[in-house]
Amino acid sequence: MGFSPKTKRRLQRILPFGVIWCIIGLFVLFIQEAATSHKNLNPNVVITLTPKVFAFAMISVTLIGFIVGAVEIMWLGKLFNTKSFYKKIFYKLSFYTFFLVLAIIFVYPIAASIELGLPPLSEMVIYKLSNFLISLDFISTLVSIAVSLFASLFYSEISFHVGDAVLMNFFTGKYHKPIQEKRIFLFCDMKSSTTIAEQLGHIEYFKLLKAYYSDFTNAITNHSGSVYQYVGDEIIISWKYEEGIKNNNWINCFLAMKQDLHNKANWYKNKFGLEPTFKSGFHVGEVTTGEIGTLKKEIIFTGDVLNTTARIQGLCNSHNVDILISKKLIKELKPDHSFKVKSMGVSELKGKEEKMELFTVFRSS
């Protein structure tokens, strides 16, 4: 049984924590061994790096990295979400430092017991632990932990702001050279946004947008979508073709977004005095994907499919529907009795010579 898209995304975000901790752990051990010429100069404090101890140390460090990642992604990151970048790092470092001191106290006796061949709670192991806790080596260990923490938390914050997939693509160089790929696009625009902005004022309107976009998160992640851009009150969501058509992810994402927003209708009415709604356009086609920019790098899509999708979305009002889909994409809709598809006829798209038949979709229930 495969993981859900949301679980996969969480695992993809947690995995780099373990990798970062493992790499830094290897680097620290290498420096220590090189500095001492692989000799234990203080055996009453330092654990001799035998093959068994090394294996245990690397497994422990990597597992601690995964635990930190899980706590960060699933709990602590959300707890400090409203804080500034530097306050987040400070609060998190404080919390994790306390947690990791306890982890050291737990892990050190096990490593010492492996080295000495004695039980973890034996008198010799406890004596060695007490010496370690009042030594400079303990301070050195805390510093290396702080570096691992800062590196992994910094990665987490950067990936949160630019997107996990985008950051990974930068690291792997996937789009360093432009490539062609087939993608599905959803252009989603808030209805009557200008009127709403005038009614609420700039600050309240911004708060509305923040909540509005936040409420789309689960629908997008649960259906394998990725946010390409936020443009004012418009959000552009994209799927690789294979991921988009799988389980009708593209249309189910739209319907889930509508439902999630509707479920919070009373909250929006109490908070802002209105219920936001949106209109959407869908299309599929080839794009060129690649890195661009000098002062600020981005991964962008170029191709006629984006302009066409924007034009399709722009016709929602004239057709009095919330969603319009190109004929090319509606052909990819997998059979599902819960959907009803209706042709809206052939339409002219602004700036396009060729006319296009458009469709709308809604739940049959």
Residue frames as qw, qx, qy, qz and C-alpha x, y, z in Angstrom:
[[0.000, 0.888, 0.459, 0.000, 0.00, 0.00, 0.00],
 [0.458, 0.403, -0.008, 0.792, 1.50, 3.33, -1.08],
 [0.216, -0.405, -0.398, 0.794, 1.79, 6.50, 0.97],
 [0.209, 0.874, 0.435, -0.054, -0.65, 9.36, 0.45],
 [0.451, 0.666, 0.022, 0.593, 0.73, 12.49, -1.31],
 [0.320, -0.871, 0.117, -0.354, 0.63, 14.37, 2.01],
 [0.848, -0.466, 0.221, 0.122, 2.63, 11.64, 3.79],
 [0.798, 0.305, 0.133, 0.503, 5.13, 11.50, 0.92],
 [0.183, 0.825, -0.041, 0.533, 5.62, 15.25, 1.14],
 [0.570, -0.777, 0.195, -0.180, 6.20, 15.05, 4.90],
 [0.910, -0.194, 0.228, 0.287, 8.73, 12.25, 4.46],
 [0.624, 0.549, 0.094, 0.548, 10.49, 14.23, 1.73],
 [0.081, -0.873, 0.124, -0.464, 10.76, 17.20, 4.09],
 [0.742, -0.625, 0.234, -0.073, 11.97, 15.07, 7.04],
 [0.940, 0.164, 0.043, 0.295, 14.59, 13.08, 5.07],
 [0.439, 0.703, -0.206, 0.519, 17.04, 16.02, 4.58],
 [0.465, -0.776, 0.280, -0.320, 17.28, 16.46, 8.37],
 [0.924, -0.264, 0.262, 0.093, 18.73, 12.97, 8.78],
 [0.772, 0.465, 0.046, 0.430, 21.07, 13.52, 5.83],
 [0.086, 0.855, -0.199, 0.471, 22.31, 16.87, 7.19],
 [0.636, -0.665, 0.334, -0.204, 22.94, 15.44, 10.65],
 [0.960, -0.005, 0.200, 0.198, 24.70, 12.40, 9.21],
 [0.617, 0.626, -0.048, 0.474, 27.02, 14.50, 7.01],
 [0.118, -0.833, 0.293, -0.454, 27.92, 16.93, 9.80],
 [0.830, -0.475, 0.273, -0.104, 28.42, 14.01, 12.20],
 [0.912, 0.215, 0.090, 0.338, 30.84, 12.37, 9.77],
 [0.361, 0.761, -0.142, 0.519, 32.69, 15.64, 9.33],
 [0.427, -0.779, 0.296, -0.351, 33.03, 16.20, 13.10],
 [0.928, -0.271, 0.249, 0.064, 34.28, 12.65, 13.69],
 [0.786, 0.455, 0.009, 0.419, 36.78, 13.02, 10.86],
 [0.096, 0.830, -0.235, 0.497, 38.15, 16.28, 12.31],
 [0.657, -0.647, 0.306, -0.238, 38.43, 14.78, 15.80],
 [0.959, -0.053, 0.210, 0.181, 40.20, 11.65, 14.59],
 [0.629, 0.614, -0.054, 0.474, 42.55, 13.65, 12.36],
 [0.128, -0.854, 0.255, -0.436, 43.41, 16.04, 15.22],
 [0.667, -0.558, 0.454, -0.193, 44.26, 13.18, 17.60],
 [0.286, 0.483, -0.801, -0.207, 45.85, 10.90, 14.97],
 [0.795, -0.138, -0.489, -0.332, 43.24, 8.27, 15.86],
 [0.435, 0.026, -0.735, 0.520, 44.44, 8.12, 19.49],
 [0.471, -0.756, -0.399, -0.218, 42.24, 8.51, 22.55],
 [0.320, 0.440, -0.402, 0.736, 44.11, 11.16, 24.54],
 [0.311, -0.261, 0.462, -0.788, 41.54, 11.25, 27.35],
 [0.387, -0.110, -0.889, -0.217, 40.06, 7.74, 27.83],
 [0.063, -0.310, -0.753, 0.577, 38.30, 8.72, 31.09],
 [0.298, 0.508, 0.207, -0.781, 36.09, 11.10, 29.07],
 [0.474, 0.473, -0.416, -0.616, 36.25, 10.36, 25.36],
 [0.884, 0.087, 0.428, -0.169, 34.87, 7.16, 23.87],
 [0.281, -0.380, 0.725, 0.501, 37.37, 5.31, 21.67],
 [0.632, 0.457, -0.118, -0.615, 36.11, 5.16, 18.09],
 [0.393, -0.106, 0.901, 0.150, 35.96, 1.44, 17.40],
 [0.147, -0.095, -0.723, -0.668, 34.07, 0.18, 14.31],
 [0.227, -0.532, -0.815, 0.022, 31.08, -0.77, 16.51],
 [0.155, -0.610, -0.338, 0.700, 31.09, 2.61, 18.24],
 [0.003, 0.230, -0.385, -0.894, 31.36, 4.39, 14.88],
 [0.182, -0.299, -0.811, -0.468, 28.39, 2.47, 13.47],
 [0.243, -0.630, -0.685, 0.273, 26.31, 3.17, 16.58],
 [0.153, -0.496, -0.100, 0.849, 27.28, 6.87, 16.54],
 [0.079, 0.075, -0.514, -0.851, 26.30, 7.38, 12.90],
 [0.244, -0.443, -0.823, -0.259, 23.00, 5.51, 13.31],
 [0.259, -0.616, -0.555, 0.496, 22.22, 7.51, 16.46],
 [0.087, -0.383, 0.083, 0.916, 23.07, 10.88, 14.89],
 [0.147, -0.104, -0.666, -0.724, 21.00, 10.12, 11.79],
 [0.284, -0.530, -0.798, -0.039, 18.02, 8.92, 13.85],
 [0.202, -0.578, -0.367, 0.700, 18.21, 12.05, 16.04],
 [0.007, 0.186, -0.348, -0.919, 18.20, 14.10, 12.84],
 [0.241, -0.321, -0.778, -0.483, 15.05, 12.31, 11.68],
 [0.292, -0.594, -0.681, 0.314, 13.41, 12.87, 15.08],
 [0.122, -0.453, -0.075, 0.880, 14.26, 16.58, 14.97],
 [0.106, -0.001, -0.575, -0.811, 12.85, 16.71, 11.43],
 [0.268, -0.461, -0.823, -0.197, 9.62, 14.97, 12.44],
 [0.246, -0.619, -0.502, 0.551, 9.13, 17.28, 15.44],
 [0.091, -0.342, 0.158, 0.922, 9.91, 20.32, 13.30],
 [0.162, -0.087, -0.660, -0.729, 7.65, 19.45, 10.36],
 [0.370, -0.434, -0.786, -0.238, 4.72, 18.02, 12.27],
 [0.432, -0.723, -0.500, 0.202, 4.60, 20.23, 15.37],
 [0.423, -0.564, -0.109, 0.701, 7.19, 22.84, 16.30],
 [0.244, 0.104, 0.421, 0.867, 7.31, 24.52, 12.89],
 [0.183, -0.640, -0.581, -0.468, 3.59, 25.25, 13.12],
 [0.477, -0.677, -0.435, 0.353, 3.87, 26.43, 16.74],
 [0.313, -0.588, 0.053, 0.744, 6.22, 29.30, 15.84],
 [0.476, 0.471, 0.576, 0.470, 4.82, 29.93, 12.36],
 [0.056, 0.944, 0.283, 0.162, 3.87, 33.55, 13.11],
 [0.504, -0.737, 0.138, 0.430, 7.30, 34.51, 14.50],
 [0.334, 0.853, -0.347, -0.200, 10.03, 36.25, 12.50],
 [0.834, 0.364, -0.403, 0.098, 12.78, 34.15, 10.90],
 [0.298, 0.472, -0.634, 0.536, 15.43, 34.91, 13.56],
 [0.533, -0.335, 0.442, -0.639, 13.00, 34.50, 16.47],
 [0.953, 0.069, -0.119, -0.270, 11.97, 31.13, 15.06],
 [0.697, 0.387, -0.528, 0.292, 15.60, 30.00, 14.91],
 [0.031, -0.472, 0.588, -0.656, 16.29, 31.26, 18.47],
 [0.722, -0.228, 0.297, -0.582, 13.23, 29.63, 20.05],
 [0.955, 0.165, -0.198, -0.148, 13.78, 26.39, 18.19],
 [0.514, 0.467, -0.601, 0.396, 17.49, 26.22, 19.05],
 [0.291, -0.423, 0.557, -0.653, 16.61, 26.72, 22.72],
 [0.870, -0.077, 0.167, -0.457, 14.00, 23.96, 22.66],
 [0.908, 0.302, -0.289, 0.010, 16.11, 21.51, 20.69],
 [0.260, 0.569, -0.636, 0.452, 19.25, 22.17, 22.74],
 [0.537, -0.336, 0.535, -0.559, 17.39, 21.14, 25.91],
 [0.943, 0.129, 0.065, -0.299, 15.99, 18.08, 24.15],
 [0.773, 0.482, -0.388, 0.139, 19.37, 17.08, 22.71],
 [0.074, -0.574, 0.674, -0.460, 21.20, 17.41, 26.03],
 [0.772, -0.148, 0.459, -0.415, 18.81, 14.75, 27.28],
 [0.907, 0.390, -0.121, -0.105, 19.55, 12.72, 24.14],
 [0.372, 0.635, -0.614, 0.287, 23.31, 12.93, 24.85],
 [0.398, -0.417, 0.660, -0.482, 22.78, 11.73, 28.41],
 [0.893, 0.091, 0.296, -0.327, 20.82, 8.78, 27.00],
 [0.832, 0.523, -0.185, 0.001, 23.08, 7.90, 24.05],
 [0.127, 0.750, -0.606, 0.232, 26.52, 8.40, 25.67],
 [0.576, -0.380, 0.676, -0.260, 26.20, 5.49, 28.19],
 [0.916, 0.282, 0.255, -0.127, 25.15, 3.11, 25.39],
 [0.597, 0.724, -0.317, 0.138, 28.17, 4.10, 23.29],
 [0.140, -0.672, 0.660, -0.305, 30.43, 3.75, 26.33],
 [0.794, -0.159, 0.529, -0.254, 28.98, 0.34, 27.12],
 [0.872, 0.490, -0.003, -0.001, 29.74, -0.77, 23.53],
 [0.326, 0.768, -0.490, 0.253, 33.32, 0.47, 23.91],
 [0.231, -0.535, 0.708, -0.399, 33.91, -1.10, 27.34],
 [0.521, -0.027, -0.836, -0.170, 31.80, -4.22, 26.92],
 [0.063, -0.148, -0.753, 0.639, 29.87, -3.38, 30.10],
 [0.004, 0.701, 0.712, 0.032, 26.17, -2.74, 30.87],
 [0.141, 0.674, 0.173, 0.704, 25.08, 0.90, 30.25],
 [0.462, -0.798, -0.023, -0.386, 24.34, 1.45, 33.96],
 [0.851, -0.145, -0.298, 0.407, 27.55, -0.09, 35.25],
 [0.437, -0.806, -0.065, 0.395, 29.71, 1.93, 37.65],
 [0.507, -0.206, 0.385, 0.743, 32.51, 2.43, 35.08],
 [0.208, 0.529, 0.568, 0.595, 30.10, 3.75, 32.41],
 [0.233, -0.903, -0.358, -0.051, 28.38, 6.14, 34.85],
 [0.533, -0.617, 0.090, 0.572, 31.79, 7.37, 36.04],
 [0.418, 0.062, 0.476, 0.771, 32.83, 8.07, 32.46],
 [0.030, 0.733, 0.544, 0.408, 29.51, 9.88, 31.75],
 [0.365, -0.877, -0.219, 0.222, 29.94, 12.13, 34.82],
 [0.504, -0.401, 0.272, 0.715, 33.47, 13.04, 33.68],
 [0.313, 0.354, 0.581, 0.663, 32.19, 13.78, 30.19],
 [0.078, -0.841, -0.505, -0.180, 29.43, 16.13, 31.39],
 [0.333, -0.899, -0.008, 0.284, 31.94, 18.42, 33.13],
 [0.621, -0.205, 0.414, 0.634, 34.54, 18.35, 30.36],
 [0.139, 0.547, -0.280, -0.777, 35.36, 20.54, 27.36],
 [0.029, 0.018, 0.904, 0.427, 34.44, 17.59, 25.15],
 [0.120, 0.596, 0.764, -0.216, 30.82, 18.00, 26.30],
 [0.116, 0.744, 0.053, -0.655, 30.93, 21.68, 25.29],
 [0.001, 0.356, -0.691, -0.629, 32.47, 20.66, 21.95],
 [0.107, 0.296, 0.936, 0.157, 29.65, 18.14, 21.42],
 [0.142, 0.730, 0.512, -0.431, 27.05, 20.84, 22.16],
 [0.073, 0.630, -0.285, -0.719, 28.69, 23.14, 19.60],
 [0.009, -0.100, 0.859, 0.502, 28.60, 20.43, 16.91],
 [0.107, 0.520, 0.841, -0.106, 24.94, 19.79, 17.79],
 [0.115, 0.739, 0.211, -0.630, 24.20, 23.51, 17.52],
 [0.054, 0.423, -0.575, -0.698, 25.78, 23.55, 14.05],
 [0.026, 0.180, 0.946, 0.270, 23.69, 20.54, 12.97],
 [0.090, 0.650, 0.661, -0.363, 20.58, 22.15, 14.40],
 [0.102, 0.679, -0.048, -0.726, 21.18, 25.50, 12.76],
 [0.027, 0.252, -0.742, -0.621, 21.96, 23.90, 9.38],
 [0.014, 0.330, 0.932, 0.153, 18.86, 21.70, 9.43],
 [0.067, 0.716, 0.531, -0.448, 16.55, 24.46, 10.71],
 [0.049, 0.570, -0.274, -0.773, 17.97, 26.90, 8.17],
 [0.014, 0.008, -0.863, -0.505, 17.29, 24.35, 5.43],
 [0.044, 0.524, 0.840, -0.134, 13.75, 23.90, 6.77],
 [0.081, 0.727, 0.250, -0.635, 13.02, 27.64, 6.72],
 [0.064, 0.438, -0.514, -0.735, 14.47, 28.14, 3.23],
 [0.009, -0.142, -0.929, -0.343, 12.58, 25.14, 1.83],
 [0.084, 0.617, 0.701, -0.348, 9.37, 26.43, 3.45],
 [0.118, 0.717, 0.046, -0.686, 9.74, 29.80, 1.75],
 [0.221, 0.478, -0.574, -0.627, 10.85, 28.69, -1.73],
 [0.900, 0.143, -0.061, -0.408, 9.17, 25.26, -1.76],
 [0.728, -0.363, 0.577, 0.080, 10.66, 21.81, -1.15],
 [0.809, 0.398, 0.382, 0.202, 10.57, 20.76, -4.78],
 [0.351, 0.916, -0.086, 0.174, 12.12, 24.02, -5.98],
 [0.330, -0.802, 0.497, -0.039, 14.96, 23.87, -3.43],
 [0.792, -0.141, 0.580, 0.127, 15.69, 20.23, -4.25],
 [0.711, 0.630, 0.248, 0.190, 15.71, 21.05, -7.96],
 [0.095, 0.946, -0.292, 0.101, 18.25, 23.81, -7.32],
 [0.546, -0.586, 0.598, 0.015, 20.49, 21.39, -5.39],
 [0.782, 0.089, 0.597, 0.154, 20.25, 18.62, -7.98],
 [0.039, -0.449, 0.455, 0.768, 20.58, 21.01, -10.92],
 [0.483, 0.379, 0.789, 0.031, 17.60, 19.36, -12.61],
 [0.366, 0.850, 0.377, 0.036, 16.57, 22.56, -14.37],
 [0.366, -0.613, 0.259, 0.651, 20.02, 24.11, -14.76],
 [0.018, -0.101, 0.659, 0.745, 19.54, 23.43, -18.45],
 [0.582, 0.162, 0.091, -0.791, 16.02, 24.07, -19.78],
 [0.124, 0.045, 0.980, 0.146, 13.94, 20.96, -20.39],
 [0.497, -0.106, -0.343, -0.790, 10.56, 20.36, -21.97],
 [0.008, 0.123, 0.948, -0.294, 7.84, 18.64, -19.97],
 [0.329, -0.453, -0.593, -0.578, 4.09, 18.17, -20.05],
 [0.088, -0.114, -0.643, 0.752, 2.20, 19.84, -17.23],
 [0.177, -0.697, -0.652, -0.239, -1.32, 20.58, -16.04],
 [0.155, 0.112, -0.246, 0.950, -2.03, 24.13, -14.82],
 [0.203, -0.738, -0.644, 0.012, -4.75, 25.58, -12.62],
 [0.116, 0.279, -0.087, 0.949, -5.19, 29.35, -12.51],
 [0.331, -0.618, -0.702, 0.124, -7.33, 30.20, -9.48],
 [0.106, 0.323, -0.015, 0.940, -8.58, 33.78, -8.99],
 [0.019, -0.401, -0.692, 0.600, -10.60, 35.23, -6.10],
 [0.076, 0.667, 0.607, 0.425, -13.96, 36.61, -7.17],
 [0.154, -0.915, -0.221, -0.300, -14.65, 40.35, -6.68],
 [0.718, -0.216, -0.254, 0.610, -11.19, 40.83, -5.18],
 [0.212, 0.348, 0.016, 0.913, -11.03, 44.56, -6.01],
 [0.465, -0.616, -0.242, -0.588, -14.35, 45.22, -4.27],
 [0.819, -0.452, -0.320, 0.148, -13.28, 43.12, -1.27],
 [0.599, 0.035, -0.183, 0.779, -9.96, 44.99, -1.01],
 [0.046, -0.467, -0.062, -0.881, -11.74, 48.35, -1.04],
 [0.652, -0.576, -0.310, -0.382, -14.24, 47.13, 1.54],
 [0.846, -0.405, -0.243, 0.247, -11.67, 45.71, 3.99],
 [0.111, -0.940, 0.322, 0.021, -8.68, 48.01, 3.50],
 [0.514, 0.603, -0.608, 0.042, -5.10, 46.92, 2.78],
 [0.127, -0.419, 0.819, -0.371, -4.20, 45.32, 6.13],
 [0.686, 0.049, 0.561, -0.460, -7.40, 43.32, 6.60],
 [0.801, 0.499, -0.154, -0.293, -7.38, 42.29, 2.94],
 [0.334, 0.563, -0.748, 0.108, -3.85, 40.95, 3.35],
 [0.370, -0.217, 0.795, -0.429, -4.96, 38.95, 6.42],
 [0.807, 0.293, 0.244, -0.450, -7.84, 37.57, 4.36],
 [0.665, 0.581, -0.449, -0.140, -5.48, 36.51, 1.56],
 [0.033, 0.486, -0.835, 0.256, -3.15, 34.83, 4.04],
 [0.567, -0.009, 0.694, -0.444, -5.99, 32.77, 5.53],
 [0.769, 0.481, 0.012, -0.421, -7.49, 32.11, 2.08],
 [0.532, 0.570, -0.624, -0.049, -4.24, 30.68, 0.69],
 [0.174, -0.364, 0.844, -0.354, -3.59, 28.73, 3.89],
 [0.712, 0.112, 0.490, -0.491, -6.93, 26.97, 3.56],
 [0.772, 0.506, -0.268, -0.277, -5.87, 25.58, 0.17],
 [0.055, -0.634, 0.770, -0.046, -2.81, 23.82, 1.60],
 [0.582, -0.090, 0.785, -0.191, -4.33, 20.44, 2.46],
 [0.766, 0.535, 0.257, -0.248, -6.19, 20.15, -0.85],
 [0.438, 0.788, -0.420, -0.104, -3.02, 20.91, -2.84],
 [0.108, -0.530, 0.834, -0.106, -0.70, 18.58, -0.90],
 [0.658, 0.042, 0.692, -0.293, -3.29, 15.78, -0.72],
 [0.768, 0.559, 0.296, -0.099, -3.59, 15.80, -4.52],
 [0.765, -0.043, 0.309, 0.564, 0.11, 16.06, -5.44],
 [0.324, 0.883, 0.181, 0.286, -0.09, 19.67, -6.61],
 [0.569, -0.252, -0.110, 0.775, 2.61, 22.29, -6.25],
 [0.072, 0.930, 0.224, -0.283, 2.21, 26.05, -6.01],
 [0.644, 0.387, 0.187, 0.633, 3.96, 27.75, -8.89],
 [0.184, 0.240, -0.080, 0.950, 3.18, 31.37, -8.03],
 [0.065, -0.729, -0.578, 0.362, 1.08, 33.64, -5.88],
 [0.216, 0.250, 0.274, 0.903, 0.14, 36.72, -7.92],
 [0.326, -0.232, 0.083, -0.913, -1.91, 39.06, -5.77],
 [0.680, -0.036, 0.443, -0.583, -5.24, 37.29, -5.28],
 [0.859, 0.348, -0.261, -0.269, -4.39, 34.62, -7.86],
 [0.554, -0.464, 0.690, 0.040, -2.69, 31.29, -7.19],
 [0.671, 0.477, -0.477, -0.308, -1.18, 29.16, -9.94],
 [0.721, -0.311, 0.606, -0.130, -0.99, 25.44, -9.21],
 [0.522, 0.543, -0.581, -0.309, 0.86, 22.93, -11.37],
 [0.865, -0.180, 0.459, -0.093, 1.18, 19.17, -11.74],
 [0.043, -0.354, 0.835, 0.418, 3.54, 17.03, -13.71],
 [0.602, 0.073, -0.440, -0.663, 1.25, 15.36, -16.22],
 [0.545, -0.040, -0.837, -0.003, 1.51, 11.84, -14.77],
 [0.144, -0.164, -0.710, 0.669, 0.88, 13.03, -11.21],
 [0.320, 0.116, 0.071, -0.938, -1.99, 15.29, -12.26],
 [0.650, 0.020, -0.475, -0.593, -4.04, 12.69, -14.13],
 [0.358, -0.007, -0.904, 0.235, -3.44, 9.99, -11.50],
 [0.143, -0.475, -0.783, 0.374, -6.68, 9.48, -9.55],
 [0.065, 0.795, 0.406, 0.446, -8.01, 12.64, -11.24],
 [0.495, -0.382, -0.329, 0.708, -5.82, 14.65, -8.88],
 [0.151, 0.132, 0.164, 0.966, -6.22, 17.88, -10.85],
 [0.380, -0.478, -0.401, -0.683, -10.02, 18.08, -10.63],
 [0.667, -0.513, -0.527, 0.120, -10.22, 16.55, -7.14],
 [0.431, -0.126, -0.250, 0.858, -7.82, 19.23, -5.94],
 [0.127, -0.287, -0.203, -0.928, -10.14, 21.97, -7.23],
 [0.592, -0.492, -0.495, -0.403, -13.20, 20.36, -5.61],
 [0.665, -0.378, -0.478, 0.432, -11.36, 19.89, -2.30],
 [0.248, 0.050, -0.111, 0.961, -10.26, 23.54, -2.35],
 [0.350, -0.403, -0.321, -0.782, -13.89, 24.60, -2.86],
 [0.700, -0.473, -0.525, -0.105, -15.11, 22.34, -0.06],
 [0.589, -0.222, -0.404, 0.664, -12.40, 23.39, 2.42],
 [0.054, 0.162, -0.009, 0.985, -13.14, 27.06, 1.79],
 [0.506, -0.435, -0.416, -0.618, -16.88, 26.45, 2.14],
 [0.689, -0.375, -0.586, 0.206, -16.33, 24.62, 5.44],
 [0.408, -0.270, -0.313, 0.814, -14.84, 27.81, 6.88],
 [0.025, 0.612, 0.430, 0.663, -17.56, 30.10, 5.54],
 [0.456, -0.822, -0.334, -0.070, -18.81, 31.07, 9.01],
 [0.643, -0.440, -0.029, 0.626, -15.29, 31.82, 10.20],
 [0.347, 0.201, 0.303, 0.865, -14.69, 34.17, 7.26],
 [0.171, -0.722, -0.444, -0.502, -18.05, 35.87, 7.80],
 [0.576, -0.760, -0.249, 0.168, -17.32, 36.44, 11.50],
 [0.623, -0.351, 0.113, 0.690, -13.75, 37.58, 10.86],
 [0.228, -0.105, 0.369, 0.895, -14.11, 39.62, 7.66],
 [0.411, 0.462, 0.310, -0.722, -17.84, 39.92, 7.07],
 [0.657, 0.504, -0.294, -0.477, -17.78, 37.94, 3.81],
 [0.851, -0.086, 0.514, 0.070, -17.16, 34.51, 2.32],
 [0.087, 0.624, -0.561, -0.537, -14.42, 34.44, -0.35],
 [0.859, 0.291, 0.418, -0.051, -15.01, 32.36, -3.47],
 [0.177, -0.557, 0.571, 0.577, -12.92, 31.77, -6.56],
 [0.807, 0.530, 0.050, -0.257, -13.04, 30.93, -10.26],
 [0.543, -0.446, 0.647, 0.297, -10.60, 28.61, -12.00],
 [0.692, 0.605, -0.251, -0.302, -9.24, 27.70, -15.41],
 [0.744, -0.295, 0.582, 0.144, -7.54, 24.41, -16.35],
 [0.684, 0.659, -0.255, -0.181, -5.36, 23.47, -19.30],
 [0.820, -0.309, 0.416, 0.244, -2.59, 21.02, -20.15],
 [0.659, 0.744, -0.079, 0.078, 0.38, 21.26, -22.49],
 [0.810, 0.094, -0.125, 0.565, 4.12, 21.38, -23.05],
 [0.166, -0.983, 0.076, -0.009, 6.24, 23.94, -21.19],
 [0.633, 0.433, -0.403, 0.499, 9.92, 24.74, -21.07],
 [0.651, -0.753, -0.093, -0.009, 11.16, 24.58, -17.49],
 [0.711, 0.272, -0.239, 0.603, 14.43, 26.07, -16.30],
 [0.448, -0.600, -0.252, 0.613, 16.33, 28.33, -13.92],
 [0.306, 0.712, 0.214, 0.595, 16.33, 32.03, -14.66],
 [0.320, -0.936, -0.059, -0.135, 17.62, 35.19, -12.98],
 [0.562, 0.425, -0.412, 0.579, 20.89, 36.63, -11.73],
 [0.144, -0.440, 0.427, -0.776, 20.07, 38.68, -8.62],
 [0.605, -0.075, 0.586, -0.534, 17.32, 36.22, -7.68],
 [0.158, 0.148, -0.903, -0.372, 17.06, 32.77, -9.17],
 [0.685, 0.126, 0.393, -0.600, 13.73, 31.10, -9.88],
 [0.235, 0.056, 0.917, 0.316, 12.53, 28.02, -11.68],
 [0.437, 0.408, 0.114, -0.793, 9.96, 29.16, -14.22],
 [0.539, 0.338, 0.757, 0.148, 7.68, 27.68, -16.85],
 [0.209, 0.481, -0.231, -0.820, 7.33, 29.22, -20.29],
 [0.120, 0.152, 0.907, 0.373, 4.92, 28.19, -23.00],
 [0.308, -0.236, -0.380, -0.839, 1.60, 28.98, -24.58],
 [0.477, -0.402, -0.782, -0.016, -0.22, 26.74, -22.10],
 [0.263, -0.361, -0.491, 0.748, 0.15, 29.35, -19.34],
 [0.152, 0.115, -0.129, -0.973, -1.31, 32.19, -21.43],
 [0.439, -0.207, -0.693, -0.533, -4.11, 29.93, -22.62],
 [0.409, -0.396, -0.771, 0.285, -4.97, 28.83, -19.05],
 [0.089, -0.303, -0.295, 0.902, -5.14, 32.46, -17.94],
 [0.304, 0.017, -0.376, -0.875, -7.49, 33.27, -20.84],
 [0.457, -0.292, -0.813, -0.212, -9.69, 30.26, -20.01],
 [0.303, -0.406, -0.651, 0.566, -9.98, 31.35, -16.39],
 [0.017, 0.193, 0.027, -0.981, -10.88, 34.87, -17.54],
 [0.374, -0.146, -0.578, -0.711, -14.03, 33.54, -19.27],
 [0.182, -0.270, -0.895, 0.305, -15.59, 32.09, -16.09],
 [0.156, 0.378, 0.383, -0.828, -17.66, 35.21, -15.41],
 [0.405, 0.256, -0.367, -0.797, -19.08, 35.39, -18.93],
 [0.502, -0.048, -0.821, -0.267, -20.11, 31.72, -18.71],
 [0.585, -0.497, 0.154, -0.622, -21.34, 32.16, -15.11],
 [0.946, -0.135, -0.290, 0.050, -19.39, 29.15, -13.81],
 [0.517, -0.797, 0.307, 0.055, -16.62, 28.63, -11.24],
 [0.536, -0.375, 0.676, 0.338, -14.50, 26.35, -13.41],
 [0.707, 0.637, -0.110, -0.287, -13.63, 26.07, -17.10],
 [0.652, -0.332, 0.634, 0.251, -11.52, 23.31, -18.60],
 [0.291, 0.528, -0.554, -0.574, -9.99, 22.94, -22.04],
 [0.920, 0.192, -0.097, -0.329, -11.17, 20.11, -24.29],
 [0.554, 0.499, -0.643, 0.175, -7.60, 18.82, -24.38],
 [0.055, -0.318, 0.772, -0.547, -7.60, 18.28, -20.61],
 [0.716, -0.043, 0.291, -0.633, -11.20, 17.09, -20.20],
 [0.824, 0.283, -0.445, -0.207, -10.30, 14.14, -22.43],
 [0.378, 0.339, -0.772, 0.381, -7.87, 13.06, -19.67],
 [0.525, -0.315, 0.397, -0.684, -10.60, 12.92, -17.01],
 [0.133, 0.064, -0.989, 0.000, -10.84, 9.33, -15.86],
 [0.485, -0.415, -0.595, -0.489, -14.36, 7.84, -15.65],
 [0.106, -0.090, -0.698, 0.703, -16.03, 8.77, -12.37],
 [0.152, -0.593, -0.740, -0.280, -19.78, 8.59, -11.77],
 [0.282, -0.692, -0.421, 0.515, -19.60, 11.39, -9.20],
 [0.146, -0.363, 0.220, 0.894, -18.63, 13.93, -11.90],
 [0.491, 0.712, 0.500, -0.036, -20.91, 15.63, -14.38],
 [0.357, -0.215, 0.362, 0.834, -19.25, 17.24, -17.39],
 [0.359, 0.796, 0.450, -0.189, -21.01, 19.96, -19.36],
 [0.502, 0.243, 0.318, 0.767, -19.84, 21.61, -22.57],
 [0.026, -0.730, -0.250, 0.636, -19.94, 25.41, -22.51],
 [0.589, 0.783, 0.199, -0.015, -19.57, 25.61, -26.27],
 [0.700, 0.245, 0.087, 0.666, -16.78, 27.01, -28.43],
 [0.209, -0.931, -0.139, 0.265, -15.24, 30.25, -27.19],
 [0.517, 0.710, -0.153, 0.454, -12.80, 32.82, -28.50],
 [0.688, -0.515, -0.171, 0.481, -9.79, 33.34, -26.27],
 [0.033, 0.985, -0.053, -0.162, -8.40, 36.86, -26.05],
 [0.071, -0.769, 0.578, 0.263, -5.31, 37.19, -28.24],
 [0.454, -0.107, 0.869, 0.168, -5.84, 33.74, -29.78],
 [0.384, 0.241, -0.494, -0.742, -6.89, 33.08, -33.36],
 [0.399, -0.078, -0.893, -0.191, -8.02, 29.52, -32.75],
 [0.623, -0.405, 0.048, -0.667, -11.32, 29.00, -30.92],
 [0.187, 0.191, -0.923, 0.277, -11.55, 26.41, -28.16],
 [0.655, -0.438, -0.472, -0.395, -14.34, 24.28, -26.76],
 [0.024, -0.378, 0.645, -0.664, -14.55, 24.64, -22.98],
 [0.621, -0.345, -0.689, -0.146, -16.17, 22.45, -20.34],
 [0.321, -0.540, 0.434, -0.646, -17.26, 22.76, -16.74],
 [0.555, -0.060, -0.825, 0.084, -17.37, 19.99, -14.13],
 [0.414, -0.432, 0.354, -0.719, -19.39, 19.59, -10.93],
 [0.141, -0.055, 0.952, -0.267, -20.38, 16.86, -8.52],
 [0.330, -0.266, -0.728, -0.539, -23.46, 15.00, -9.69],
 [0.340, -0.487, -0.747, 0.299, -24.78, 14.88, -6.11]]
